[in-house]
Amino acid sequence: MEVRDMCGVEDLSVKLRQRRLRWFGQVRRAEGSLVKEVEEVKIGGKRPVERPKKKWGACLIEDMITLRTEEHMTQDRQLWKAVITHPTPL
């Protein structure tokens, strides 16, 4: 940890959170985006018996709770960028 701080390298979990939220903001702002449509598709069928895998949406919700953000904030690019680039909650 001390070496990482001396070199100015950020924590990997922080960078991953920033990238997920950045992508989320781009998708939410896109008008008529195919990615936005695919995200909302519900797939039928039986689920496997084992423990369900953690999905991208679940990680995203945790990230938004951690940073105390809301979906409507994605519409303002400058605000969204400012919010997601802070490594700690505001």
N, C-alpha and C positions, 0 to 999 in steps of 0.2 A: 504494500500500500504506500509506503513512504517513497519507494522508487517511482511509482506511478505519479504521485503528486509532484515529485521533483522534475519529472519529464513533461508534466502538463497533460497527461493522458487522462481522459474522462473514463468513468466507470462504464463497462460494457452495457449493463442494464439500462443506464441513462440514455446511451446512444440508441439502443434498440427502441426504447419508449419514444424518443424523439422521431425516429424514422416511421414507426407505426402511426403516430399521430399526424405526422406530415402527410403521409399517404392518405389517411382518413380525411384530412382537410381538403386535399385535392379532389378526392372522389365526391365528397359532399358538395363542393362548389361546381362540379362539372354538370352542365345541362345536357340531358339526354345521353348520358354516358352508358356504354354497354357494361362497364364494370359495376356501375351503380345498379343496373337491372339484375345482373348476375348475383350480386350480394343479397338481393331480396328474394331470390328463388327458394322455394321450399321443396325439398326432395322427400318423396314418400318412401315407404318400405320399412322393414324391420331393422331395429338397431341391434348390434352385437351384444352379447351377454356381458362382456367385460366392461371395465370402467371406461366411460367416455373420454376421449382425448380432449385436451384443452384446445379450444378453437380461437381463431384470430379475433373474433368478436368479443370473446370473454377477456382476452388480454387487453383489448382496446378499452373495454368498460373499466377494468382495474386501473389502467393508465389514466383515464379521465377522472376517476375518483381520486387517485393519488394527487393529481394536479388541480383538482377542484375545477374542472372545466365542464362545459355543456356543449351539446351539438350545435346550437345556434351560433356559437362563437366562431365556427369555421367559416362563416360568410364574410367576416372581416379578416382579410389576409394578414394585415399588420398586427392585429391583436392576436390572432392564432399563432403567428410566428413568435411573437414575444412570449406567449404563454408556454409554448412547447419547448422553447430553447432554454428555459430555466431548469437546471438539474434538480432543484428542490422545489417542493410545493410553495406556491406564493402565499 
